[in-house]
């Protein structure tokens, strides 16, 4: 079946199909910052920039998110202790700023 191109996507049998996907909702969790080894907020800003509009950032108190990004300031990774990994599909935990922000985004979007 052939569809007609419209400004919003492809029309199939008078139904509009939008090719733009809604952003994935990802919850962000920081550590308390008692002994950070890097600037966690600056690192998150780099991740957010790499994600662009592909990710909608929310908190753990929000509902219906598909992944969690935990940014810990050190190897202790305190925030990860309080998160039950079996309750969530994808948890990405970052303990330092050596990880490329684009790789973090790619993992969150899988």
DSSP file (Angstrom, degrees, kcal/mol; ACC not computed):
  #  RESIDUE AA STRUCTURE BP1 BP2  ACC     N-H-->O    O-->H-N    N-H-->O    O-->H-N    TCO  KAPPA ALPHA  PHI   PSI    X-CA   Y-CA   Z-CA
    1    1 A X              0   0    0      0, 0.0     2,-0.4     0, 0.0    11,-0.0   0.000 360.0 360.0 360.0 134.9    0.0    0.0    0.0
    2    2 A X        -     0   0    0     10,-0.0     2,-0.3     0, 0.0     0, 0.0  -0.778 360.0-152.0 -99.8 142.6    1.4    3.4   -0.9
    3    3 A X        -     0   0    0     -2,-0.4     2,-0.4     9,-0.1     9,-0.2  -0.801  15.3-120.3-111.3 154.6    0.9    6.4    1.3
    4    4 A X  E     -A   11   0A   0      7,-1.3     7,-2.7    -2,-0.3     2,-0.3  -0.768  31.0-120.0 -90.4 136.7    0.8   10.1    0.4
    5    5 A X  E     +A   10   0A   0     -2,-0.4     2,-0.3     5,-0.2     5,-0.2  -0.577  35.9 177.7 -76.1 136.7    3.4   12.3    2.0
    6    6 A X  E >   -A    9   0A   0      3,-2.5     3,-0.6    -2,-0.3     0, 0.0  -0.757  46.6 -97.9-125.4 176.7    2.1   15.0    4.2
    7    7 A X  T 3  S+     0   0    0     -2,-0.3     3,-0.1     1,-0.2    -2,-0.0   0.644 122.4  44.7 -69.6 -13.1    3.9   17.6    6.3
    8    8 A X  T 3  S-     0   0    0      1,-0.2    11,-0.6    10,-0.0     2,-0.3   0.474 125.4 -70.4-112.3  -4.3    3.4   15.4    9.4
    9    9 A X  E <  S-AB   6  18A   0     -3,-0.6    -3,-2.5     9,-0.2     2,-0.4  -0.982  77.8 -30.7 152.1-140.7    4.4   12.0    8.2
   10   10 A X  E     -AB   5  17A   0      7,-1.5     7,-1.9    -2,-0.3     2,-0.6  -0.957  48.5-139.4-119.4 135.5    2.7    9.5    5.8
   11   11 A X  E     -AB   4  16A   0     -7,-2.7    -7,-1.3    -2,-0.4     2,-0.5  -0.839  20.4-177.5 -96.6 123.1   -1.0    9.1    5.4
   12   12 A X  E >  S- B   0  15A   0      3,-2.6     3,-1.8    -2,-0.6    -9,-0.1  -0.979  72.8 -20.1-121.7 118.8   -2.3    5.6    5.1
   13   13 A X  T 3  S-     0   0    0     -2,-0.5    -1,-0.2     1,-0.3     3,-0.1   0.909 127.3 -52.8  50.2  47.5   -6.0    5.0    4.5
   14   14 A X  T 3  S+     0   0    0      1,-0.2     2,-0.5    -3,-0.1    -1,-0.3   0.622 114.2 120.0  64.8  15.2   -6.7    8.5    5.7
   15   15 A X  E <   -B   12   0A   0     -3,-1.8    -3,-2.6     2,-0.0     2,-0.5  -0.932  60.9-133.4-108.7 133.9   -4.8    7.9    9.0
   16   16 A X  E     -B   11   0A   0     -2,-0.5     2,-0.6    -5,-0.2    -5,-0.2  -0.731  15.7-162.2 -88.0 130.2   -1.9   10.2    9.8
   17   17 A X  E     -B   10   0A   0     -7,-1.9    -7,-1.5    -2,-0.5     2,-0.6  -0.959   8.4-150.4-111.9 119.1    1.2    8.4   10.9
   18   18 A X  E     -B    9   0A   0     -2,-0.6    -9,-0.2    -9,-0.2   -10,-0.0  -0.793   6.1-162.4 -93.0 123.5    3.7   10.6   12.7
   19   19 A X        +     0   0    0     -2,-0.6     2,-0.6   -11,-0.6    -1,-0.1   0.632  65.8  96.0 -80.7 -13.5    7.3    9.5   12.3
   20   20 A X  S    S-     0   0    0    -12,-0.3     2,-0.2     1,-0.0    -2,-0.1  -0.679  71.0-144.4 -79.2 121.3    8.5   11.7   15.1
   21   21 A X        -     0   0    0     -2,-0.6     3,-0.1     1,-0.1     2,-0.1  -0.570  19.1-106.5 -86.2 149.0    8.6    9.5   18.2
   22   22 A X        -     0   0    0     -2,-0.2    -1,-0.1     1,-0.1     3,-0.1  -0.412  47.4 -95.1 -66.7 148.2    7.8   10.8   21.6
   23   23 A X        -     0   0    0      1,-0.1     2,-0.3    32,-0.1    32,-0.3  -0.336  39.0-109.7 -65.6 148.3   10.8   11.3   23.9
   24   24 A X  E     -c   55   0B   0     30,-2.7    32,-3.0    -3,-0.1     2,-0.6  -0.613  29.9-125.7 -76.5 136.2   11.7    8.5   26.2
   25   25 A X  E     -c   56   0B   0     -2,-0.3    41,-2.8    30,-0.2    42,-0.9  -0.754  32.2-178.8 -87.2 122.2   11.1    9.4   29.9
   26   26 A X  E     -cd  57  67B   0     30,-2.5    32,-2.5    -2,-0.6     2,-0.3  -0.986  20.4-137.7-125.4 128.5   14.2    8.9   32.0
   27   27 A X  E     -cd  58  68B   0     40,-2.7    42,-3.2    -2,-0.4     2,-0.4  -0.672  16.7-147.7 -84.8 137.9   14.3    9.5   35.7
   28   28 A X  E     - d   0  69B   0     30,-2.5    32,-0.4    -2,-0.3     2,-0.4  -0.903  15.6-177.9-108.5 133.1   17.4   11.2   37.0
   29   29 A X  E     - d   0  70B   0     40,-2.7    42,-2.8    -2,-0.4     2,-0.2  -0.985   5.2-166.4-132.9 122.4   18.9   10.5   40.5
   30   30 A X  E     - d   0  71B   0     -2,-0.4    42,-0.2    40,-0.2     2,-0.1  -0.655  23.4-115.3 -97.9 159.4   21.9   12.3   41.9
   31   31 A X        -     0   0    0     40,-1.5    -1,-0.1    -2,-0.2    41,-0.0  -0.329  37.8 -99.5 -78.6 175.4   23.9   11.3   45.0
   32   32 A X        -     0   0    0     -2,-0.1    -1,-0.1     1,-0.0    40,-0.1   0.626  47.2-125.0 -75.2 -13.7   24.0   13.6   48.0
   33   33 A X        +     0   0    0      2,-0.1     3,-0.4     1,-0.0    -1,-0.0   0.781  60.4 143.7  79.7  27.9   27.3   15.0   47.1
   34   34 A X  S    S+     0   0    0      1,-0.2    -1,-0.0     0, 0.0     0, 0.0   0.832  85.8   2.5 -71.1 -30.1   29.2   14.3   50.3
   35   35 A X  S    S-     0   0    0     39,-0.0    -1,-0.2     0, 0.0     2,-0.1  -0.291  82.6-178.8-151.6  57.9   32.5   13.5   48.5
   36   36 A X        -     0   0    0     -3,-0.4    38,-0.2     1,-0.1    37,-0.1  -0.356  19.3-162.6 -70.6 141.0   32.1   14.1   44.8
   37   37 A X  S    S+     0   0    0     36,-3.1     2,-0.3    58,-0.2    -1,-0.1   0.430  76.6  19.0 -97.2  -2.4   35.1   13.4   42.5
   38   38 A X  S    S-     0   0    0     35,-0.2     2,-1.1    58,-0.1     3,-0.1  -0.964  95.5 -82.8-157.4 167.2   33.7   15.4   39.6
   39   39 A X     >  -     0   0    0     -2,-0.3     4,-2.1     1,-0.2     5,-0.2  -0.666  40.8-172.1 -80.4 100.0   31.1   18.0   38.9
   40   40 A X  H  > S+     0   0    0     -2,-1.1     4,-2.5     1,-0.2    -1,-0.2   0.867  81.6  50.9 -64.2 -39.4   27.9   15.9   38.6
   41   41 A X  H  > S+     0   0    0      2,-0.2     4,-2.3     1,-0.2    -1,-0.2   0.910 110.5  48.8 -67.5 -42.0   25.7   18.8   37.4
   42   42 A X  H  > S+     0   0    0      2,-0.2     4,-1.6     1,-0.2    -2,-0.2   0.905 111.8  50.2 -63.7 -40.4   28.1   19.7   34.6
   43   43 A X  H  X S+     0   0    0     -4,-2.1     4,-2.1     1,-0.2    -2,-0.2   0.928 109.7  49.9 -64.1 -44.2   28.3   16.0   33.6
   44   44 A X  H  X S+     0   0    0     -4,-2.5     4,-3.4     1,-0.2     5,-0.2   0.900 106.1  56.7 -61.1 -39.0   24.5   15.8   33.5
   45   45 A X  H  X S+     0   0    0     -4,-2.3     4,-2.1     1,-0.2    -1,-0.2   0.871 107.1  49.4 -60.0 -35.9   24.3   18.9   31.4
   46   46 A X  H  X S+     0   0    0     -4,-1.6     4,-2.1    -3,-0.2    -1,-0.2   0.897 112.5  47.1 -68.2 -40.1   26.6   17.2   28.9
   47   47 A X  H  X S+     0   0    0     -4,-2.1     4,-2.1     2,-0.2    -2,-0.2   0.936 112.3  49.8 -64.7 -46.4   24.4   14.1   28.9
   48   48 A X  H  X S+     0   0    0     -4,-3.4     4,-1.6     1,-0.2    -2,-0.2   0.889 110.8  50.0 -60.1 -40.2   21.3   16.2   28.5
   49   49 A X  H  < S+     0   0    0     -4,-2.1    -1,-0.2    -5,-0.2    -2,-0.2   0.907 110.2  49.8 -64.9 -41.6   22.9   18.0   25.6
   50   50 A X  H  < S+     0   0    0     -4,-2.1    -2,-0.2     1,-0.2    -1,-0.2   0.840 110.9  51.0 -65.1 -32.8   23.8   14.7   23.9
   51   51 A X  H >< S+     0   0    0     -4,-2.1     3,-2.2     1,-0.2    -1,-0.2   0.801  81.7 174.1 -75.9 -29.4   20.2   13.5   24.4
   52   52 A X  G >< S-     0   0    0     -4,-1.6     3,-0.5     1,-0.3    -1,-0.2  -0.346  70.1 -22.8  57.6-132.8   18.6   16.5   22.8
   53   53 A X  G 3  S+     0   0    0      1,-0.2    -1,-0.3    -4,-0.1   -30,-0.1   0.352 119.5  89.7 -91.5   5.4   14.9   16.0   22.5
   54   54 A X  G <  S+     0   0    0     -3,-2.2   -30,-2.7   -31,-0.1     2,-0.4   0.712  88.2  49.2 -75.2 -19.5   15.1   12.2   22.6
   55   55 A X  E <   -c   24   0B   0     -3,-0.5     2,-0.6   -32,-0.3   -30,-0.2  -0.976  64.1-156.7-126.6 133.8   14.8   12.1   26.4
   56   56 A X  E     -c   25   0B   0    -32,-3.0   -30,-2.5    -2,-0.4     2,-0.4  -0.948  25.9-139.4-101.7 119.5   12.4   13.8   28.7
   57   57 A X  E     +c   26   0B   0     -2,-0.6     2,-0.2   -32,-0.2   -30,-0.2  -0.670  32.7 159.6 -87.1 129.8   14.0   14.0   32.1
   58   58 A X  E     -c   27   0B   0    -32,-2.5   -30,-2.5    -2,-0.4     2,-0.2  -0.727  34.8-106.0-133.0-178.3   11.8   13.3   35.2
   59   59 A X    >   -     0   0    0    -32,-0.3     3,-1.1    -2,-0.2   -30,-0.1  -0.628  34.0-104.2-107.4 171.1   12.4   12.4   38.8
   60   60 A X  T 3  S+     0   0    0    -32,-0.4     5,-0.1     1,-0.3   -31,-0.1   0.738 119.6  64.2 -65.6 -21.9   11.9    9.0   40.6
   61   61 A X  T 3  S+     0   0    0      2,-0.1    -1,-0.3     0, 0.0   -34,-0.0   0.724  90.1  82.0 -75.0 -20.7    8.7   10.5   42.1
   62   62 A X  S <  S-     0   0    0     -3,-1.1     2,-0.3     1,-0.1     3,-0.2  -0.244  78.7-129.3 -72.7 171.8    7.2   10.8   38.6
   63   63 A X  S    S+     0   0    0      1,-0.2    -1,-0.1    -2,-0.0    -2,-0.1  -0.770  71.5  36.0-120.3 167.8    5.6    7.8   37.0
   64   64 A X        +     0   0    0     -2,-0.3     2,-0.3     1,-0.2   -39,-0.2   0.908  69.5 151.0  61.6  49.2    5.8    6.0   33.7
   65   65 A X        -     0   0    0     -3,-0.2    -1,-0.2    -5,-0.1   -39,-0.2  -0.840  39.0-149.7-108.0 152.8    9.5    6.3   33.0
   66   66 A X  S    S+     0   0    0    -41,-2.8    24,-0.3    -2,-0.3     2,-0.3   0.588  72.5   9.5 -97.8 -11.6   11.5    3.8   31.0
   67   67 A X  E     -d   26   0B   0    -42,-0.9   -40,-2.7    22,-0.1     2,-0.4  -0.973  61.3-132.1-158.9 166.6   14.9    4.1   32.5
   68   68 A X  E     -de  27  91B   0     22,-2.0    24,-3.1    -2,-0.3     2,-0.6  -0.996   7.5-157.5-129.3 133.3   16.9    5.6   35.4
   69   69 A X  E     -de  28  92B   0    -42,-3.2   -40,-2.7    -2,-0.4     2,-0.6  -0.958  12.1-167.0-107.4 117.6   20.2    7.5   35.2
   70   70 A X  E     -de  29  93B   0     22,-3.2    24,-3.2    -2,-0.6     2,-0.7  -0.923   1.4-166.5-105.6 118.5   22.0    7.5   38.6
   71   71 A X  E     -de  30  94B   0    -42,-2.8   -40,-1.5    -2,-0.6     2,-0.3  -0.909   9.6-175.7-108.9 108.7   24.9    9.9   38.8
   72   72 A X        -     0   0    0     22,-3.0   -42,-0.0    -2,-0.7    -2,-0.0  -0.770  24.8-143.0-102.1 147.5   27.1    9.2   41.8
   73   73 A X  S    S+     0   0    0     -2,-0.3   -36,-3.1   -37,-0.1     2,-0.3   0.604  79.6  13.2 -85.6 -11.5   30.0   11.4   42.8
   74   74 A X  S >  S-     0   0    0    -38,-0.2     3,-0.8    20,-0.1   -38,-0.1  -0.882  90.2 -84.8-152.1-179.7   32.2    8.6   43.9
   75   75 A X  T 3  S+     0   0    0     -2,-0.3    21,-0.1     1,-0.2    20,-0.0   0.691 113.0  73.5 -68.8 -19.3   32.7    4.8   43.8
   76   76 A X  T 3  S-     0   0    0     19,-0.1    -1,-0.2     1,-0.1    19,-0.0   0.879  79.1-164.3 -63.6 -36.5   30.5    4.3   46.9
   77   77 A X    X>  +     0   0    0     -3,-0.8     3,-0.9    18,-0.1     4,-0.6   0.912  11.6 179.4  54.4  52.7   27.4    5.0   44.7
   78   78 A X  H >> S+     0   0    0      1,-0.2     3,-1.3     2,-0.2     4,-0.7   0.845  70.5  59.5 -53.6 -42.6   25.0    5.6   47.6
   79   79 A X  H >4 S+     0   0    0      1,-0.3     3,-0.7     2,-0.2     4,-0.3   0.829  97.8  60.5 -63.4 -28.6   21.9    6.4   45.4
   80   80 A X  H X4 S+     0   0    0     -3,-0.9     3,-0.9     1,-0.2    -1,-0.3   0.746  92.6  67.0 -68.2 -22.4   22.0    3.0   43.7
   81   81 A X  H << S+     0   0    0     -3,-1.3    -1,-0.2    -4,-0.6    -2,-0.2   0.845  99.5  49.5 -66.3 -34.3   21.6    1.2   47.1
   82   82 A X  T << S+     0   0    0     -3,-0.7     2,-0.5    -4,-0.7    -1,-0.2   0.460  94.7  87.1 -87.2   0.1   18.1    2.5   47.5
   83   83 A X  S <  S-     0   0    0     -3,-0.9     2,-0.8    -4,-0.3     3,-0.1  -0.889  73.9-137.8-105.6 123.6   16.9    1.5   44.0
   84   84 A X    >   -     0   0    0     -2,-0.5     3,-1.7     1,-0.2     4,-0.3  -0.690  11.5-158.7 -78.5 109.1   15.5   -2.0   43.5
   85   85 A X  G >  S+     0   0    0     -2,-0.8     3,-0.9     1,-0.3    -1,-0.2   0.761  87.7  61.8 -64.0 -24.5   17.0   -3.1   40.2
   86   86 A X  G 3  S+     0   0    0      1,-0.2    -1,-0.3    -3,-0.1    -2,-0.1   0.664  96.5  61.3 -74.8 -13.9   14.4   -5.8   39.7
   87   87 A X  G <  S+     0   0    0     -3,-1.7     2,-0.3     2,-0.0    -1,-0.2   0.564 102.3  55.8 -87.8  -8.5   11.7   -3.1   39.6
   88   88 A X    <   -     0   0    0     -3,-0.9     3,-0.2    -4,-0.3   -22,-0.1  -0.943  67.9-141.7-131.6 148.1   13.1   -1.3   36.6
   89   89 A X  S    S+     0   0    0     -2,-0.3     2,-0.4     1,-0.3   -22,-0.1   0.883  89.7  18.3 -71.9 -41.0   13.9   -2.2   33.0
   90   90 A X        +     0   0    0    -24,-0.3   -22,-2.0     2,-0.0     2,-0.5  -0.972  58.2 174.7-142.6 121.5   17.1   -0.1   32.7
   91   91 A X  E     -e   68   0B   0     -2,-0.4     2,-0.6   -24,-0.2   -22,-0.2  -0.989   9.9-167.7-125.1 122.1   19.3    1.5   35.3
   92   92 A X  E     -e   69   0B   0    -24,-3.1   -22,-3.2    -2,-0.5     2,-0.5  -0.949   6.8-165.7-110.2 120.9   22.5    3.3   34.2
   93   93 A X  E     -e   70   0B   0     -2,-0.6     2,-0.5   -24,-0.2   -22,-0.2  -0.929   2.9-168.2-112.0 124.7   24.8    4.1   37.0
   94   94 A X  E     +e   71   0B   0    -24,-3.2   -22,-3.0    -2,-0.5   -20,-0.1  -0.952  12.7 173.6-114.1 125.2   27.7    6.6   36.4
   95   95 A X        +     0   0    0     -2,-0.5     2,-0.3   -24,-0.2   -58,-0.2   0.502  69.2  14.2-109.4  -8.3   30.4    6.9   39.1
   96   96 A X  S >  S-     0   0    0    -21,-0.1     3,-0.6   -60,-0.1    -1,-0.1  -0.946  77.0-107.5-155.2 174.6   32.8    9.2   37.3
   97   97 A X  T 3  S+     0   0    0     -2,-0.3     4,-0.1     1,-0.2   -24,-0.0   0.158  89.3  97.1 -97.9  20.1   32.9   11.5   34.3
   98   98 A X  T 3   +     0   0    0      2,-0.1     2,-0.3     3,-0.0    -1,-0.2   0.715  61.4  95.4 -77.3 -20.3   35.1    9.3   32.1
   99   99 A X  S <  S-     0   0    0     -3,-0.6     2,-0.2     1,-0.1    -5,-0.0  -0.547  86.1-113.4 -77.8 133.3   32.1    7.8   30.2
  100  100 A X    >>  -     0   0    0     -2,-0.3     4,-1.7     1,-0.2     3,-0.8  -0.464  19.5-136.5 -63.8 125.7   31.2    9.5   27.0
  101  101 A X  H 3> S+     0   0    0      1,-0.3     4,-2.3    -2,-0.2     5,-0.2   0.842 103.6  57.5 -54.9 -35.1   27.8   11.2   27.4
  102  102 A X  H 3> S+     0   0    0      1,-0.2     4,-2.6     2,-0.2    -1,-0.3   0.876 104.5  51.2 -65.3 -35.8   26.6   10.0   24.0
  103  103 A X  H <> S+     0   0    0     -3,-0.8     4,-2.2     2,-0.2    -1,-0.2   0.882 108.9  51.5 -66.3 -37.9   27.3    6.4   25.1
  104  104 A X  H  X S+     0   0    0     -4,-1.7     4,-2.2     2,-0.2    -2,-0.2   0.934 111.7  46.8 -62.1 -46.1   25.2    7.0   28.2
  105  105 A X  H  X S+     0   0    0     -4,-2.3     4,-2.1     1,-0.2    -2,-0.2   0.925 110.5  52.3 -62.1 -45.7   22.3    8.3   26.1
  106  106 A X  H  X S+     0   0    0     -4,-2.6     4,-0.7     1,-0.2    -1,-0.2   0.894 110.3  48.5 -59.0 -40.7   22.6    5.4   23.7
  107  107 A X  H >< S+     0   0    0     -4,-2.2     3,-0.8     1,-0.2    -1,-0.2   0.909 110.8  50.6 -65.9 -42.3   22.3    3.0   26.6
  108  108 A X  H 3< S+     0   0    0     -4,-2.2    -2,-0.2     1,-0.2    -1,-0.2   0.839 109.9  50.8 -64.5 -33.0   19.3    4.8   28.1
  109  109 A X  H 3<        0   0    0     -4,-2.1    -1,-0.2     1,-0.2    -2,-0.2   0.586 360.0 360.0 -84.7  -9.2   17.5    4.7   24.7
  110  110 A X    <<        0   0    0     -3,-0.8    -1,-0.2    -4,-0.7    -2,-0.1   0.505 360.0 360.0 -66.7 360.0   18.0    1.0   24.1
